[in-house]
Amino acid sequence: KAGLRNVLHQHEIGDNLIQTAGLIGVSERDGSFYDYFRNRVMFPIENRQGQVIAFGARAFGEAKPKYLNSPDGPAFSKKAVLYGWRQARERVRRTLPLLIVEGYMDVIAVSGSGIAGALAPLGTALTEEQLQLVWKLHNEPVLCFDGDAAGQKAAARALERLIPLLEPGRSARFATLPEGMDPDDILRRYGPEGLQRVMASAFGVVDALWAQKLSEYRLDDTRTQASARAAFWQDMRQMVKTIKHNQTRQAFLDDLEFRITAMRAATKGGSNMGLQRPSFYTNRPKTGRVVQYRAILALLISFPEVFTECAEPLSLLAFSDEPLEEVKKAVIEYLIRDPDLDAGSLTHHLKIKGLSEQLDDI
């Protein structure tokens, strides 16, 4: 017999109401009742007034599905609700940033850290209705996705849904976590400072779209044909043109054309953007030249605001030292994606890319 059902019967709650609330199901085999959330830990889902309207639940052991939500009903539609709303609202009122994460435990961990509020969709991609709710709390939330393929797919879907809705006071930033880690893992391993670094290094909308499309068109592969760049540019323009707000659309198009122009210049100069053909160095340059390369990179990494003035000559300058050339390529890539990166955020990106040893050398 269903344990929860029996308890609710003791409170004089009938089966029709229990089933409507999504707490029991009916077996297709014999029509008997069963607890909908049996053998699961349950998370209460509240509406914006703080009333419990549904539950999310995680299975114990290897039961499938791993996560289960209440079925949609008169008081609950999972596409129109975000987990953790009341707690996130309290933290945003204290002027803390807002993170959009993927799961219940991430919301609880981030909220408990005291450095940000957090919300999560209920097992679905972010809907337009949910985005409008998010913007009621914060003008520029940080969407935080896992670094694995599923996380990147979720980020791409969120971008596609979000871009047409952009307007003054309604934007977002995108943070990518190391593969295999979620915000809860970051907090456990690196503490609140680790999550703050993740938020500080989050990309703007165009930067995130640019990075996603670069990967989609495989422009980091030296075998990719030039026609792929043209298709990449066309796709980027078409995505930005979906923005409904006129002035926002034009501002983003202007930004995009600047990036495309810089990419053309870098490509012509044989620089990076993931497009340079491989070079093989048979001899290391003289020590004096290496010192000059290090000095150029040290200055640029310390003062990234000068990049816009030296982007073209830097892209045309080929460092005849492979490790330093790799750093130069990465610096140009990140600063073209996001010209507003400060020294700390740029260094963080370079370390995530695996260039810590080269940075120490510089």
C-alpha atoms as one frame of an Amber mdcrd trajectory, in Angstrom:
protein
   0.000   0.000   0.000   1.141   3.572  -0.675   2.505   4.973   2.585   1.942
   8.644   1.757  -1.557   7.909   0.497  -2.477   6.252   3.786  -1.127   9.194
   5.784  -3.130  11.657   3.691  -6.250   9.515   4.132  -5.792   9.926   7.875
  -6.076  13.668   7.280  -9.332  13.062   5.373  -7.842  13.903   1.974  -9.382
  11.844  -0.810  -7.689  10.058  -3.710  -8.984  12.497  -6.323  -7.297  15.450
  -4.631  -4.118  13.457  -3.908  -3.890  12.451  -7.576  -4.614  15.997  -8.780
  -1.772  17.207  -6.553   0.534  14.723  -8.301   1.404  12.734  -5.182   0.046
   9.360  -6.326  -0.110   7.616  -9.668  -2.318   4.848 -11.023  -0.783   1.603
 -12.286  -1.604   0.808 -15.912  -1.276  -2.874 -15.074  -3.966  -3.281 -12.440
  -5.271   0.224 -11.652  -3.774   0.262  -8.159  -2.385   3.433  -6.591   1.321
   4.000  -5.900   3.371   6.806  -4.371   4.582   8.972  -7.253   7.798   9.895
  -5.417   8.588   6.572  -3.766  12.261   5.993  -2.847  13.233   9.585  -3.577
  14.399  12.625  -1.642  11.896  15.416  -2.270  12.433  19.148  -2.780   9.427
  21.452  -2.277   8.806  23.801  -5.207   7.237  27.119  -4.256   5.423  29.754
  -6.257   6.388  33.425  -6.064   4.233  33.837  -2.942   6.138  31.091  -1.126
   3.339  28.486  -1.347   4.355  24.895  -2.094   2.793  23.982  -5.444   4.819
  20.911  -6.474   7.822  18.744  -5.694  11.035  17.789  -7.376  12.662  14.535
  -6.364  15.998  12.791  -6.805  16.155   9.011  -6.888  18.078   7.008  -4.323
  20.545   4.653  -6.003  20.308   4.033  -9.747  16.528   4.315 -10.217  15.358
   6.023 -13.408  14.637   8.782 -14.060  17.263  10.321 -11.781  15.143  13.476
 -11.317  11.371  13.607 -11.305   8.995  16.564 -11.010   5.338  16.680 -10.080
   3.120  16.346 -13.153   1.600  19.571 -14.450  -1.692  20.408 -12.827  -4.045
  23.272 -11.937  -1.435  24.943  -9.676   1.778  23.935 -11.428   3.334  24.203
 -14.872   7.037  23.335 -14.875   7.696  25.579 -17.885   6.491  28.643 -15.960
   8.177  28.058 -12.587  11.765  28.381 -11.377  13.141  26.542  -8.356  14.345
  28.747  -5.504  12.444  31.935  -6.356  11.730  33.196  -2.841  15.290  32.655
  -1.598  16.775  34.198  -4.753  14.573  37.267  -4.389  15.831  37.805  -0.832
  19.460  37.665  -1.956  18.981  39.909  -4.985  17.372  42.481  -2.675  20.701
  42.448  -0.824  22.321  43.433  -4.173  23.890  39.998  -4.697  24.307  38.633
  -8.244  21.914  36.022  -9.620  23.005  32.658 -11.047  20.845  30.419 -13.229
  21.989  26.837 -12.628  20.858  23.371 -13.654  19.725  21.533 -10.514  18.145
  21.713  -7.073  21.392  20.995  -5.205  23.177  23.729  -7.142  20.505  26.234
  -6.096  20.795  25.165  -2.459  24.616  25.281  -2.512  24.864  28.685  -4.209
  22.155  30.172  -2.011  23.870  28.830   1.101  27.251  30.254   0.057  26.014
  33.793   0.695  27.644  35.210  -2.471  24.729  34.988  -4.919  21.122  34.054
  -5.418  20.289  31.084  -7.640  17.402  29.744  -9.697  16.989  26.580 -11.749
  14.512  25.447 -14.409  12.738  22.207 -13.634  14.390  19.747 -15.968  13.611
  21.714 -19.126  15.429  24.265 -21.255  14.803  27.844 -20.137  11.508  29.032
 -21.570  10.624  32.581 -22.634   8.237  32.796 -19.690  10.991  31.746 -17.274
  13.412  34.296 -18.751  10.855  37.051 -18.239  10.540  35.926 -14.612  14.327
  35.974 -14.166  14.491  39.564 -15.444  11.927  40.589 -12.840  14.638  39.845
 -10.285  17.863  40.855 -12.050  18.797  42.787 -15.213  21.830  40.655 -16.006
  21.789  37.144 -14.505  24.706  34.785 -15.035  23.666  31.555 -16.763  25.983
  28.853 -15.457  26.257  25.599 -17.406  28.347  22.470 -17.004  31.353  22.209
 -19.309  30.305  18.868 -20.812  28.465  18.353 -24.106  25.051  18.411 -22.428
  25.878  21.685 -20.683  27.040  23.297 -23.893  23.891  22.130 -25.645  21.827
  23.700 -22.866  23.778  26.953 -23.236  23.137  26.988 -26.985  19.398  26.502
 -26.437  19.353  29.266 -23.833  21.136  31.647 -26.221  18.671  30.914 -29.007
  15.742  31.563 -26.678  17.246  34.651 -25.039  18.723  36.660 -27.924  15.420
  37.808 -29.494  14.292  39.143 -26.089  17.312  41.377 -25.416  16.654  45.033
 -24.737  17.986  47.750 -22.406  17.842  46.382 -18.866  17.399  42.794 -20.048
  20.590  40.931 -20.813  22.635  38.033 -19.428  26.130  36.648 -19.076  27.263
  33.069 -19.648  29.705  31.131 -17.475  31.123  27.739 -18.382  32.331  25.362
 -15.692  35.125  22.807 -16.044  33.850  19.555 -17.506  32.428  17.228 -14.898
  31.884  19.978 -12.315  28.746  21.845 -11.271  28.462  24.908  -8.983  28.125
  22.651  -5.932  31.434  20.964  -6.871  33.136  24.351  -7.351  32.024  25.503
  -3.922  33.147  22.281  -2.255  36.576  22.284  -3.899  37.420  25.981  -4.220
  35.026  27.689  -1.816  33.034  30.885  -2.492  36.102  32.525  -4.073  36.146
  29.847  -6.773  32.543  30.524  -7.726  33.171  34.273  -7.668  35.989  33.748
 -10.192  33.607  31.784 -12.400  31.068  34.627 -12.297  33.737  37.275 -12.936
  34.896  35.467 -16.075  31.402  35.052 -17.555  31.020  36.025 -21.219  28.526
  38.538 -22.558  25.807  37.356 -24.943  27.703  38.038 -28.180  30.898  36.579
 -26.730  29.083  33.385 -25.751  27.377  33.133 -29.138  30.682  33.763 -30.913
  32.408  30.990 -28.955  29.548  28.570 -29.527  29.440  29.176 -33.271  33.239
  29.005 -33.591  33.038  25.503 -32.158  29.986  24.578 -34.236  31.722  25.559
 -37.488  35.001  23.975 -36.335  36.973  27.108 -37.053  39.673  25.935 -34.656
  40.433  23.087 -37.079  43.164  24.037 -39.557  41.467  21.866 -42.198  38.293
  23.943 -42.127  37.599  25.636 -45.452  37.362  29.424 -45.840  33.696  28.996
 -46.813  33.011  27.924 -43.237  34.057  31.376 -42.055  31.565  32.988 -44.417
  28.841  30.647 -43.154  29.866  31.430 -39.570  29.589  35.189 -40.171  26.220
  34.790 -41.896  24.867  32.640 -39.068  26.066  35.155 -36.456  24.396  38.035
 -38.310  21.137  36.121 -38.651  21.101  35.292 -34.938  21.711  38.900 -33.909
  19.055  40.122 -36.347  16.416  38.189 -34.402  16.655  40.786 -31.589  13.273
  42.501 -31.565  14.321  45.772 -29.908  15.579  48.076 -32.692  18.365  49.983
 -30.908  19.624  46.882 -29.120  19.710  44.973 -32.402  21.720  47.743 -34.099
  24.175  47.997 -31.194  24.804  44.255 -31.291  25.189  44.307 -35.083  27.782
  47.086 -34.789  29.694  45.039 -32.218  29.488  41.960 -34.426  30.811  43.762
 -37.514  33.779  45.033 -35.495  34.589  41.463 -34.479  34.239  40.153 -38.018
  36.555  42.891 -39.301  39.134  42.013 -36.647  38.802  38.330 -37.539  39.448
  39.101 -41.211  42.554  41.093 -40.304  43.825  38.340 -38.028  43.207  35.692
 -40.674  45.019  37.676 -43.373  47.938  38.162 -41.034  48.154  34.466 -40.332
  47.177  34.978 -36.728  44.981  32.865 -34.584  41.199  32.937 -34.253  41.637
  29.195 -34.515  42.376  29.637 -38.204  46.150  29.659 -38.553  47.742  26.731
 -40.291  50.139  24.803 -38.077  53.686  26.071 -37.807  56.654  23.909 -36.930
  59.621  25.556 -35.293  62.940  23.895 -35.965  64.987  26.362 -33.883  64.157
  28.472 -30.872  64.722  32.198 -31.402  67.500  34.077 -29.721  67.058  34.823
 -26.037  66.682  38.577 -26.623  63.743  38.041 -28.972  62.021  35.725 -26.482
  62.346  38.412 -23.809  60.671  40.893 -26.162  57.804  38.468 -26.824  57.335
  37.922 -23.097  57.332  41.654 -22.454  54.675  42.283 -25.130  52.430  39.587
 -23.700  53.027  40.618 -20.087  51.969  44.180 -20.901  48.910  43.085 -22.882
  47.761  40.641 -20.189  48.283  43.272 -17.471  46.608  46.078 -19.468  44.092
  44.427 -21.842  42.398  47.806 -22.421  45.182  48.676 -24.919  44.242  45.755
 -27.175  41.896  47.741 -29.423  44.779  50.053 -30.342  47.234  47.288 -31.184
  45.009  44.446 -32.425  46.019  44.652 -36.071  49.823  44.911 -35.641  49.712
  42.211 -32.968  47.771  39.872 -35.253  50.355  40.413 -37.990  53.281  39.744
 -35.644  54.300  36.072 -35.693  56.110  34.967 -32.542  58.786  32.452 -33.533
  58.390  30.713 -30.193  55.636  28.120 -30.133  54.530  28.354 -26.444  54.428
  32.165 -26.565  52.615  32.120 -29.916  49.996  29.879 -28.306  49.465  32.440
 -25.534  49.277  35.280 -28.063  46.600  33.423 -30.023  44.544  32.816 -26.892
  44.872  36.452 -25.743  43.651  37.757 -29.118  40.781  35.257 -29.171  39.524
  36.181 -25.691  39.867  39.941 -26.196  38.053  39.847 -29.535  35.259  37.884
 -27.864  35.103  40.302 -24.931  36.987  43.615 -25.263  35.946  44.526 -21.700
  37.876  41.732 -19.967  40.098  43.015 -17.162  43.511  41.581 -16.303  42.194
  39.191 -13.653  39.468  37.727 -15.860  41.794  37.386 -18.850  44.364  35.551
 -16.718  41.601  33.272 -15.381  40.544  32.357 -18.944  44.129  31.619 -19.940
  44.628  29.334 -16.956  41.401  27.458 -17.668  42.714  26.933 -21.217  45.725
  25.148 -19.715  48.321  27.901 -20.180  49.409  28.275 -16.547  52.968  27.115
 -17.288  53.376  29.643 -20.111  51.941  32.414 -17.904  54.496  31.596 -15.191
  57.231  31.811 -17.832  55.923  35.186 -19.016
